[in-house]
Structure formats: C-alpha cells, structure tokens
Amino acid sequence: MSEVAKATRTSSGTSEGAALVDQYLAGVDSPQRETLTALRKTLRSILPYADEGLKYAMPAFILDGKGVAGYDAFKAHCSYFPMSGTVLDRADDAIARYPRSKGGIRFGVDEKLPVGVVRLLVKLRLEEIADVSNGQRRLYYPDGRLKAAGRMKDGQLHGPWEWFRNDGSLMRTGLFANGEQTGTWTTWNRDGTPGTSTQF
C-alpha cells in the first residue's frame, strides 16, 4: 500500500477522537444526546473511513484533517455544520425547511435529520474538499475512502498521482505534466504486485 493510502486510511472507533466525542455526548442532556447519537450513527454509516474528533469545540467527522460534518446541541435545538461556508447555499432546496445559522442548519432537539439530507451535505462537502487548483488534491468515494491523490498545478493534474479501488487497494499510478499523462503508468493487482505498465 502506498504511503498516501497508509496516511489516509482509518477505521471507525479506533481513534482517540472518538473517545473525546463519547465524553462530549455523555455530557449532553436528553433528548439532545439521543438525537445527536442518532446523527453520529448516520454519519458513521456514510463516512466509515473518516476520523472522529472535536473541531471548533464540537463533535465532527474529519478526513485528512479537514472537517466534513460537525454537530452540536443547544438548549432549544440541535445543529448540523457542514464545516464550510458554501455547502448550505449549494444544498438550499434540500434544506429549505430548516432554519439556518451562520454556519449550519437547526433542527428540533428530538428530530432526526433525514439520511438523504445528511448524505447530500456530506457529498457536497467532499466535492468541495476535492476542488483544489494548486497543491495536494484528494478525491474520495462517497463513504470517505480515498479514491485518488496527487498534485494540481494551475487547475491541471501535475506530478505523481495514485488511484485506489473501492476496497482500498492501489489500482493505478503515474505521472502528469500539466494535465498530460507522461512516463510509465502502472496498473496494480489487488495483491499489491505490479500488473501492466503503459508508456506515455
């Protein structure tokens, strides 16, 4: 497995961050605790490969250090935060029934957010994280597993890139020069051994 994959793959329930979230939720009153625990379970089912932790002093699901989804309890409502200033605007029709705060949506203390709404907000945030014009770019499968990683230069693929199968195994590696494939590209077998190579 490549160093990029090793650095980004995590499993649920093994991080210190998950223990912090457990402690945080234990201190939340009912019915907010049960509502947020259900939301946490939904997020874990959508993002099984994300880390959990605290971001901005609230529970969050995190990929490569970037918040994907956060949530919190308040006296009269619970809130979902997409950890982005633009996701809510892009999801406007799907969340129209929910009051908005500066960075999130509010829902009742005993109201479950529909899975479809949560899934859409996560999808939009993952798309936003992947939208990089210069620097390191990572693409994710809908469940948070790494799909591809490499560098961008002036909006084009540039330098070494790696693609991964949905099971996490390395699938293909190669180089780009200003958006054009170059050099030797290798397709990898699922067991991690090199398969075919193509020269560009």
Backbone as CSV, one residue per row, in Angstrom:
resi,resn,N_x,N_y,N_z,CA_x,CA_y,CA_z,C_x,C_y,C_z
1,MET,0.852,-1.175,0.000,0.000,0.000,0.000,0.894,1.233,0.000
2,SER,0.500,2.268,-0.734,1.311,3.472,-0.843,1.308,4.249,0.468
3,GLU,2.264,5.152,0.601,2.336,5.987,1.798,1.116,6.895,1.906
4,VAL,0.598,7.369,0.770,-0.601,8.213,0.791,-1.767,7.434,1.376
5,ALA,-1.952,6.202,0.919,-3.064,5.390,1.415,-2.899,5.093,2.899
6,LYS,-1.675,4.757,3.324,-1.443,4.472,4.737,-1.761,5.683,5.598
7,ALA,-1.438,6.860,5.103,-1.646,8.074,5.884,-3.103,8.485,5.954
8,THR,-3.934,8.013,5.036,-5.309,8.488,5.000,-6.332,7.447,5.419
9,ARG,-5.984,6.175,5.447,-6.957,5.152,5.829,-7.061,5.074,7.339
10,THR,-8.273,5.079,7.826,-8.521,4.909,9.246,-9.693,3.961,9.394
11,SER,-9.881,3.447,10.562,-11.057,2.621,10.803,-11.868,3.250,11.915
12,SER,-13.160,3.000,11.893,-14.033,3.626,12.874,-13.763,3.075,14.263
13,GLY,-13.945,3.938,15.247,-13.892,3.507,16.625,-12.500,3.306,17.189
14,THR,-11.448,3.572,16.443,-10.117,3.324,16.960,-9.381,4.601,17.319
15,SER,-9.924,5.740,17.020,-9.186,6.974,17.256,-9.461,7.526,18.649
16,GLU,-8.483,8.274,19.137,-8.670,8.976,20.401,-9.799,9.985,20.268
17,GLY,-9.970,10.511,19.050,-11.033,11.483,18.811,-12.411,10.918,19.092
18,ALA,-12.630,9.643,18.759,-13.933,9.023,19.020,-14.215,8.983,20.519
19,ALA,-13.182,8.758,21.322,-13.361,8.762,22.777,-13.727,10.158,23.273
20,LEU,-13.135,11.188,22.667,-13.493,12.564,23.032,-14.955,12.851,22.701
21,VAL,-15.409,12.348,21.549,-16.808,12.540,21.165,-17.718,11.796,22.143
22,ASP,-17.336,10.585,22.540,-18.118,9.841,23.537,-18.271,10.665,24.817
23,GLN,-17.157,11.229,25.285,-17.191,12.046,26.506,-18.066,13.277,26.320
24,TYR,-17.931,13.900,25.170,-18.714,15.099,24.880,-20.209,14.784,24.936
25,LEU,-20.606,13.721,24.229,-22.029,13.370,24.179,-22.555,12.924,25.539
26,ALA,-21.713,12.316,26.359,-22.141,11.900,27.695,-22.543,13.106,28.545
27,GLY,-21.981,14.271,28.231,-22.303,15.478,28.975,-23.477,16.268,28.428
28,VAL,-24.087,15.786,27.348,-25.227,16.478,26.732,-26.520,15.941,27.344
29,ASP,-27.453,16.836,27.643,-28.740,16.439,28.224,-29.623,15.736,27.197
30,SER,-30.599,14.982,27.714,-31.633,14.380,26.866,-32.670,15.449,26.557
31,PRO,-33.326,15.420,25.427,-33.262,14.434,24.353,-32.174,14.730,23.317
32,GLN,-31.442,15.852,23.486,-30.405,16.196,22.511,-29.365,15.085,22.361
33,ARG,-28.995,14.444,23.480,-27.975,13.391,23.415,-28.408,12.268,22.475
34,GLU,-29.643,11.813,22.608,-30.138,10.729,21.760,-30.232,11.171,20.294
35,THR,-30.646,12.416,20.083,-30.754,12.944,18.717,-29.382,13.007,18.058
36,LEU,-28.391,13.516,18.787,-27.047,13.622,18.217,-26.373,12.258,18.098
37,THR,-26.682,11.345,18.987,-26.137,9.989,18.870,-26.666,9.318,17.605
38,ALA,-27.944,9.547,17.292,-28.516,9.004,16.052,-27.856,9.648,14.832
39,LEU,-27.605,10.960,14.886,-26.927,11.641,13.782,-25.502,11.117,13.626
40,ARG,-24.826,10.901,14.736,-23.471,10.336,14.695,-23.478,8.968,14.015
41,LYS,-24.459,8.150,14.351,-24.567,6.818,13.747,-24.800,6.933,12.240
42,THR,-25.650,7.872,11.829,-25.892,8.099,10.403,-24.606,8.528,9.705
43,LEU,-23.897,9.482,10.299,-22.644,9.949,9.703,-21.612,8.826,9.632
44,ARG,-21.539,7.995,10.657,-20.586,6.876,10.646,-20.933,5.905,9.518
45,SER,-22.228,5.701,9.252,-22.615,4.791,8.171,-22.271,5.385,6.805
46,ILE,-22.312,6.704,6.685,-21.977,7.376,5.426,-20.467,7.504,5.262
47,LEU,-19.765,7.761,6.351,-18.315,8.012,6.331,-17.564,7.022,7.225
48,PRO,-17.616,5.730,6.906,-16.983,4.758,7.808,-15.468,4.894,7.904
49,TYR,-14.836,5.594,6.972,-13.382,5.716,6.987,-12.904,7.071,7.479
50,ALA,-13.815,7.907,7.948,-13.427,9.208,8.498,-13.053,9.057,9.967
51,ASP,-12.214,9.962,10.435,-11.906,10.041,11.860,-12.984,10.851,12.548
52,GLU,-13.119,10.641,13.838,-13.977,11.484,14.655,-13.094,12.291,15.589
53,GLY,-13.588,13.439,15.968,-12.860,14.279,16.900,-13.662,15.524,17.186
54,LEU,-13.006,16.497,17.799,-13.646,17.776,18.071,-13.020,18.823,17.163
55,LYS,-13.861,19.558,16.471,-13.450,20.693,15.639,-14.310,21.861,16.077
56,TYR,-13.685,22.996,16.312,-14.423,24.174,16.781,-15.238,23.824,18.029
57,ALA,-14.672,22.989,18.886,-15.264,22.589,20.170,-16.568,21.811,20.021
58,MET,-16.767,21.142,18.883,-17.961,20.310,18.690,-17.559,18.985,18.049
59,PRO,-18.369,17.937,18.210,-18.072,16.666,17.555,-18.068,16.824,16.037
60,ALA,-17.128,16.122,15.382,-17.009,16.246,13.929,-16.437,14.973,13.329
61,PHE,-16.736,14.776,12.051,-16.108,13.738,11.239,-15.075,14.435,10.373
62,ILE,-13.877,13.845,10.309,-12.707,14.522,9.755,-11.994,13.609,8.764
63,LEU,-11.613,14.168,7.612,-10.791,13.465,6.624,-9.558,14.309,6.347
64,ASP,-8.394,13.720,6.488,-7.134,14.420,6.225,-7.058,15.755,6.955
65,GLY,-7.563,15.790,8.172,-7.511,16.994,8.982,-8.590,18.019,8.676
66,LYS,-9.417,17.761,7.673,-10.468,18.709,7.290,-11.822,18.227,7.790
67,GLY,-12.552,19.121,8.420,-13.881,18.783,8.894,-14.831,18.543,7.735
68,VAL,-15.581,17.451,7.808,-16.578,17.129,6.786,-17.979,17.400,7.325
69,ALA,-18.202,17.095,8.588,-19.516,17.287,9.201,-19.341,17.459,10.701
70,GLY,-20.009,18.452,11.252,-19.999,18.675,12.688,-21.425,18.808,13.197
71,TYR,-21.593,18.624,14.490,-22.928,18.725,15.074,-22.804,19.158,16.522
72,ASP,-23.882,19.771,17.031,-23.836,20.260,18.398,-25.253,20.383,18.950
73,ALA,-25.339,20.446,20.273,-26.618,20.575,20.966,-26.717,21.954,21.602
74,PHE,-27.904,22.501,21.551,-28.202,23.770,22.194,-29.472,23.582,23.014
75,LYS,-29.829,24.563,23.801,-30.967,24.419,24.705,-32.264,24.104,23.958
76,ALA,-32.525,24.823,22.866,-33.808,24.673,22.174,-33.706,23.987,20.816
77,HIS,-32.517,23.575,20.409,-32.353,22.924,19.103,-31.021,22.180,19.038
78,CYS,-30.873,21.392,17.991,-29.592,20.784,17.637,-29.170,21.407,16.312
79,SER,-27.892,21.327,15.996,-27.399,21.899,14.739,-26.460,20.938,14.034
80,TYR,-26.483,21.027,12.709,-25.562,20.307,11.830,-24.726,21.362,11.122
81,PHE,-23.407,21.161,11.107,-22.489,22.104,10.474,-21.683,21.382,9.393
82,PRO,-21.775,21.823,8.133,-21.012,21.168,7.063,-19.548,21.592,7.011
83,MET,-19.110,22.409,7.965,-17.709,22.842,8.057,-17.276,23.596,6.804
84,SER,-18.196,24.369,6.255,-17.948,25.080,5.007,-18.891,26.265,4.913
85,GLY,-18.425,27.312,4.274,-19.268,28.476,4.076,-20.144,28.406,2.839
86,THR,-19.955,27.402,1.988,-20.705,27.363,0.727,-21.630,26.161,0.575
87,VAL,-21.445,25.115,1.352,-22.242,23.896,1.185,-23.729,24.163,1.377
88,LEU,-24.088,24.940,2.376,-25.508,25.185,2.635,-26.181,25.881,1.457
89,ASP,-25.498,26.830,0.844,-26.072,27.505,-0.324,-26.280,26.533,-1.475
90,ARG,-25.363,25.603,-1.644,-25.475,24.628,-2.733,-26.568,23.599,-2.465
91,ALA,-26.928,23.403,-1.202,-27.961,22.422,-0.835,-29.286,23.099,-0.512
92,ASP,-29.444,24.329,-0.915,-30.548,25.177,-0.479,-31.922,24.516,-0.565
93,ASP,-32.278,23.920,-1.690,-33.607,23.316,-1.833,-33.820,22.160,-0.856
94,ALA,-32.803,21.345,-0.652,-32.929,20.170,0.210,-33.050,20.534,1.686
95,ILE,-32.573,21.714,2.058,-32.594,22.105,3.470,-33.493,23.311,3.727
96,ALA,-34.341,23.650,2.777,-35.172,24.855,2.874,-36.048,24.878,4.124
97,ARG,-36.462,23.732,4.611,-37.365,23.691,5.765,-36.654,23.911,7.097
98,TYR,-35.318,23.903,7.090,-34.564,24.046,8.331,-34.068,25.478,8.504
99,PRO,-34.276,26.062,9.697,-33.693,27.383,9.947,-32.167,27.297,9.863
100,ARG,-31.570,28.362,9.358,-30.117,28.388,9.209,-29.488,29.339,10.208
101,SER,-28.327,28.946,10.672,-27.493,29.835,11.473,-26.337,30.251,10.575
102,LYS,-25.353,30.916,11.126,-24.238,31.386,10.302,-23.560,30.243,9.540
103,GLY,-23.345,29.117,10.177,-22.615,28.048,9.508,-23.304,26.705,9.492
104,GLY,-24.581,26.657,9.878,-25.236,25.363,9.960,-26.739,25.452,9.811
105,ILE,-27.371,24.302,9.987,-28.829,24.250,9.999,-29.278,23.781,11.374
106,ARG,-30.460,24.238,11.771,-31.017,23.875,13.073,-32.163,22.897,12.880
107,PHE,-32.270,21.979,13.821,-33.389,21.041,13.815,-33.778,20.756,15.259
108,GLY,-34.975,20.230,15.439,-35.521,20.028,16.777,-34.676,19.130,17.654
109,VAL,-34.799,19.325,18.961,-33.996,18.561,19.917,-34.306,17.067,19.871
110,ASP,-35.481,16.710,19.361,-35.827,15.293,19.247,-36.209,14.924,17.811
111,GLU,-35.643,15.655,16.846,-35.929,15.443,15.423,-34.707,14.829,14.741
112,LYS,-34.920,13.765,14.010,-33.817,13.166,13.257,-33.712,13.832,11.888
113,LEU,-32.490,14.205,11.512,-32.274,14.699,10.156,-32.419,13.528,9.194
114,PRO,-33.142,13.697,8.090,-33.267,12.602,7.124,-31.895,12.185,6.579
115,VAL,-31.707,10.895,6.406,-30.442,10.367,5.901,-30.101,11.000,4.556
116,GLY,-31.102,11.210,3.702,-30.855,11.813,2.390,-30.273,13.213,2.488
117,VAL,-30.734,13.993,3.461,-30.199,15.347,3.665,-28.753,15.266,4.137
118,VAL,-28.491,14.402,5.106,-27.125,14.254,5.627,-26.196,13.768,4.515
119,ARG,-26.650,12.790,3.744,-25.834,12.245,2.648,-25.502,13.340,1.625
120,LEU,-26.473,14.185,1.291,-26.238,15.274,0.341,-25.226,16.274,0.893
121,LEU,-25.372,16.667,2.149,-24.444,17.631,2.742,-23.021,17.075,2.782
122,VAL,-22.879,15.798,3.093,-21.554,15.164,3.093,-20.990,15.140,1.675
123,LYS,-21.803,14.755,0.709,-21.362,14.692,-0.694,-20.858,16.057,-1.163
124,LEU,-21.613,17.106,-0.871,-21.216,18.451,-1.290,-19.922,18.885,-0.611
125,ARG,-19.755,18.530,0.648,-18.520,18.892,1.354,-17.326,18.130,0.786
126,LEU,-17.497,16.843,0.486,-16.395,16.073,-0.104,-16.007,16.641,-1.467
127,GLU,-16.993,17.059,-2.251,-16.694,17.688,-3.544,-15.903,18.973,-3.342
128,GLU,-16.290,19.740,-2.338,-15.596,20.998,-2.062,-14.153,20.756,-1.627
129,ILE,-13.940,19.761,-0.774,-12.583,19.444,-0.318,-11.706,19.052,-1.503
130,ALA,-12.288,18.345,-2.468,-11.524,17.875,-3.630,-11.237,18.983,-4.639
131,ASP,-11.914,20.114,-4.529,-11.770,21.194,-5.505,-10.541,22.041,-5.179
132,VAL,-9.388,21.599,-5.669,-8.114,22.272,-5.417,-7.470,22.599,-6.758
133,SER,-7.077,23.845,-6.964,-6.428,24.243,-8.216,-4.915,24.116,-8.158
134,ASN,-4.342,24.338,-6.984,-2.892,24.251,-6.802,-2.605,23.548,-5.485
135,GLY,-1.721,22.557,-5.533,-1.358,21.837,-4.318,-1.919,20.431,-4.302
136,GLN,-1.896,19.833,-3.120,-2.326,18.445,-2.948,-3.836,18.336,-3.113
137,ARG,-4.275,17.357,-3.906,-5.701,17.111,-4.109,-5.996,15.659,-3.781
138,ARG,-7.090,15.434,-3.076,-7.538,14.085,-2.741,-8.992,13.955,-3.155
139,LEU,-9.302,12.855,-3.802,-10.672,12.545,-4.192,-11.134,11.369,-3.351
140,TYR,-12.420,11.362,-2.997,-12.942,10.339,-2.103,-14.136,9.626,-2.715
141,TYR,-14.274,8.346,-2.366,-15.512,7.634,-2.638,-16.573,8.201,-1.687
142,PRO,-17.857,7.986,-1.962,-18.901,8.553,-1.098,-18.798,8.156,0.374
143,ASP,-18.148,7.028,0.688,-18.029,6.600,2.082,-16.789,7.157,2.778
144,GLY,-16.048,8.021,2.092,-14.875,8.643,2.696,-13.572,7.927,2.420
145,ARG,-13.613,6.797,1.737,-12.369,6.115,1.375,-11.666,6.895,0.282
146,LEU,-10.349,6.867,0.334,-9.548,7.575,-0.652,-9.710,6.936,-2.026
147,LYS,-9.998,7.762,-3.027,-10.161,7.302,-4.403,-8.929,7.638,-5.234
148,ALA,-8.379,8.838,-5.044,-7.197,9.260,-5.802,-6.495,10.364,-5.033
149,ALA,-5.195,10.484,-5.270,-4.419,11.537,-4.620,-3.273,11.944,-5.523
150,GLY,-3.022,13.229,-5.550,-1.918,13.760,-6.333,-1.867,15.269,-6.204
151,ARG,-1.116,15.889,-7.083,-0.936,17.337,-7.021,-1.603,18.011,-8.213
152,MET,-1.972,19.256,-7.981,-2.549,20.094,-9.025,-1.636,21.295,-9.235
153,LYS,-1.584,21.761,-10.472,-0.834,22.970,-10.799,-1.669,23.747,-11.807
154,ASP,-2.065,24.944,-11.437,-2.882,25.795,-12.306,-4.126,25.067,-12.815
155,GLY,-4.770,24.301,-11.930,-6.008,23.613,-12.269,-5.840,22.330,-13.057
156,GLN,-4.607,21.867,-13.246,-4.370,20.638,-14.005,-3.607,19.630,-13.154
157,LEU,-3.857,18.339,-13.431,-3.108,17.287,-12.755,-1.635,17.450,-13.111
158,HIS,-0.770,17.377,-12.089,0.651,17.600,-12.337,1.470,16.844,-11.291
159,GLY,2.409,16.028,-11.756,3.231,15.248,-10.842,2.650,13.863,-10.628
160,PRO,3.129,13.163,-9.593,2.662,11.790,-9.359,1.220,11.739,-8.846
161,TRP,0.470,10.758,-9.364,-0.907,10.510,-8.933,-1.086,9.035,-8.643
162,GLU,-1.993,8.744,-7.703,-2.358,7.373,-7.364,-3.876,7.257,-7.343
163,TRP,-4.386,6.126,-7.871,-5.811,5.819,-7.822,-5.995,4.536,-7.035
164,PHE,-7.091,4.469,-6.280,-7.362,3.326,-5.421,-8.720,2.729,-5.746
165,ARG,-8.816,1.417,-5.605,-10.096,0.734,-5.769,-10.975,1.029,-4.550
166,ASN,-12.247,0.714,-4.686,-13.180,0.936,-3.595,-12.825,0.115,-2.357
167,ASP,-12.066,-0.976,-2.524,-11.649,-1.779,-1.371,-10.378,-1.234,-0.715
168,GLY,-9.833,-0.129,-1.246,-8.644,0.498,-0.675,-7.342,0.075,-1.317
169,SER,-7.359,-0.942,-2.174,-6.115,-1.393,-2.797,-5.689,-0.427,-3.903
170,LEU,-4.382,-0.295,-4.054,-3.818,0.572,-5.082,-4.183,0.023,-6.456
171,MET,-4.689,0.892,-7.346,-5.138,0.448,-8.657,-4.204,0.919,-9.775
172,ARG,-3.797,2.211,-9.741,-3.013,2.752,-10.850,-2.146,3.896,-10.341
173,THR,-0.938,3.991,-10.878,-0.036,5.092,-10.547,0.585,5.629,-11.822
174,GLY,0.898,6.906,-11.801,1.554,7.507,-12.951,1.812,8.983,-12.736
175,LEU,2.443,9.580,-13.730,2.814,10.992,-13.680,2.011,11.801,-14.685
176,PHE,1.740,13.045,-14.300,1.153,14.022,-15.205,2.122,15.184,-15.345
177,ALA,2.139,15.787,-16.519,2.861,17.036,-16.750,1.849,18.009,-17.340
178,ASN,1.418,18.960,-16.531,0.435,19.960,-16.960,-0.798,19.327,-17.593
179,GLY,-1.354,18.319,-16.932,-2.593,17.688,-17.376,-2.433,16.552,-18.364
180,GLU,-1.226,16.293,-18.831,-0.975,15.222,-19.802,-0.263,14.057,-19.124
181,GLN,-0.728,12.827,-19.402,-0.035,11.652,-18.882,1.360,11.585,-19.491
182,THR,2.338,11.194,-18.659,3.714,11.096,-19.127,4.428,9.968,-18.393
183,GLY,5.473,9.446,-18.995,6.267,8.413,-18.339,5.558,7.076,-18.274
184,THR,5.961,6.267,-17.311,5.413,4.921,-17.144,4.228,4.949,-16.189
185,TRP,3.126,4.364,-16.628,1.931,4.207,-15.799,1.779,2.732,-15.475
186,THR,1.501,2.438,-14.216,1.386,1.054,-13.771,-0.009,0.785,-13.237
187,THR,-0.596,-0.316,-13.682,-1.839,-0.826,-13.105,-1.442,-1.934,-12.144
188,TRP,-1.946,-1.854,-10.912,-1.545,-2.768,-9.843,-2.592,-3.850,-9.634
189,ASN,-2.115,-5.053,-9.322,-3.001,-6.149,-8.948,-3.522,-5.901,-7.533
190,ARG,-4.634,-6.521,-7.208,-5.223,-6.330,-5.875,-4.295,-6.780,-4.752
191,ASP,-3.379,-7.693,-5.044,-2.460,-8.164,-4.000,-1.263,-7.231,-3.811
192,GLY,-1.241,-6.102,-4.536,-0.175,-5.118,-4.373,1.012,-5.302,-5.291
193,THR,0.975,-6.308,-6.151,2.072,-6.514,-7.097,1.772,-5.762,-8.392
194,PRO,2.832,-5.300,-9.083,2.608,-4.588,-10.346,1.954,-5.499,-11.377
195,GLY,1.002,-4.938,-12.108,0.344,-5.668,-13.187,0.920,-5.210,-14.513
196,THR,0.143,-4.471,-15.263,0.597,-3.994,-16.567,1.177,-2.596,-16.463
197,SER,2.060,-2.276,-17.398,2.640,-0.934,-17.479,2.415,-0.385,-18.875
198,THR,2.184,0.912,-18.942,1.978,1.605,-20.206,2.912,2.802,-20.238
199,GLN,3.543,3.020,-21.378,4.462,4.148,-21.532,3.761,5.290,-22.264
200,PHE,3.884,6.494,-21.743,3.319,7.683,-22.392,4.438,8.626,-22.774
